[in-house]
Amino acid sequence: MMKTAKYIFVTGGVTSSLGKGIISASLAKLLQGRGFSVTIQKLDPYINVDPGTLNPYEHGECYVTEDGAETDLDLGHYERFSNTPTSQANNVTTGRIYQHVIDMERKGEYLGTTVQVIPHITDEIKRRISLLGQTGNFDFVITEIGGTVGDIESFPFVEAIRQMRWEMGQNCAVIHLTLVPYLAAAGELKTKPTQHSVKTMLEQGVQPDIIVCRTERHLSENIRTKIAQFCNVEPMSVIESIDAESIYDVPLLMLEERLDIEVLKKTNTPIPDTIDISKWENFLFRLKNPKSEVTVGLVGKYVELKDAYKSITESFIHGGVANECKVKIKLIHSEEINETSIDGLLGDVDGILVAPGFGGRGIEGKILAIEYARVNKVPFFGICLGMQCAVIEFGRNVLGYKDAHSTEMNPSTPFPVIDIMDGQKDIENLGGSMRLGAYPCRLDPESKVFKLYNEELISERHRHRFEFNNSYRKEFNKHGMKTVGIYPADDLVEIIELENHPWFVGVQFHPEYKSTVARPHPLFVGFIKAIIDNKRSL
Ligand code: GLN
């Protein structure tokens, strides 16, 4: 049956980084628990067409969807919480909006009219918001607006919301997330920034229905009443969002605060009597009551950035919970790894993951870390560039291919064990041109990874230009590095595995994009299990 979607907008005020993504994902979880189908969309006000060309220093991790969109990392939270895949339509930037409008203008589609922010840009924003609702698959479309209200860049988005509210009445609600800071000197929580940010929205014609207050301390009744009065909302619609120990606590905190009920009331939706989030509660219980603990060394070149490996660190949480194990992550900068530092850096970890990445910085440190894992039989997991480095290391140190490399780092290497894909050789535009999104992979039934997936044909998401060079395949297999996962259509190596090692797996794809609370990724579950078993056997 085709569903008629209602639209929930989530805006932010006062400051960025208030956790709009987590609030949106938590609301989705609660609405799902009440039997509704929900999708979440992120509108980003920057001019890049997508975040694929942004480096992690600017924007944290780039998340990839099934259909190969390079998107904001919040989409990762949406999928991990809601267990529903997102797509290109779930992340739209100002750049993409303008690109479309300008293309239309060049084709003459506007029939000689002057093309303007209002109505042409705002119409295109509205069209992008409505697209997901029009699929007929969703009861609710939650649209998170990136940035902070009052920013010049977000004006057209707020204007689009204003128009949609006007057009849709109660089929639409606006949640505004603000900060209620605690001033230690005054010993008080302060509501003034919230009042100002709601005023900024009012100036743009949007009255929020619900105000979610991010705070370090509980809001008193007094504070709630004050915010309600100054911001023209009901006291019940002032929701406290207190700092949580883990992002996975937030859905339950929002349930206590009745955020879902307020949304259903505001959108005139009949409220189901019950909510089923028992699986989530069970996950949380296991997260908080681990039976063992392991430490994984995460080797990469962006370790100083909290968000650069977001999906990987979250996948470790899911894989850990599945094993009732707390996974501590030791971030290790690949540029700091050398012959003398290596024992100190890796000596105390129980498993090693070498991260994805681009370019040569820190590459020799990654290769050294892999040699350490291979020789000392430490469980190892290599993802994308991490897998490619494992192939390079094996080529150099086991097969004796001196200076073996990827042609990404050394185009004139005598042993190009990792080489550029044919289809990538003449690429001119860097944006959106990698091998992206989901591809099938056939597993060798004799492999360790097959036992984890328990199926022969899997599908995983990609983001790379280089691949295992098939001219070396025989030699690698003969000497114990087995190519156990293949993309059948183009005969590309997707997974390698070492013989005679507790657990040494490299994957060309990104399993971390597919791990969710409801479905922890089998490779992360298997890696953690191998680490626990290996630790016991020592
Ligand atoms: N730089 C490598 C490639 O393009 C690996 C990419 C990655 O790790 N995502 O193939």
Residues whose N, C-alpha, C, O or C-beta is under 5 A from the ligand:
A	BS01	LIG	P356 G357 F358 G359 I383 C384 L385 R463 H464 R465 F466
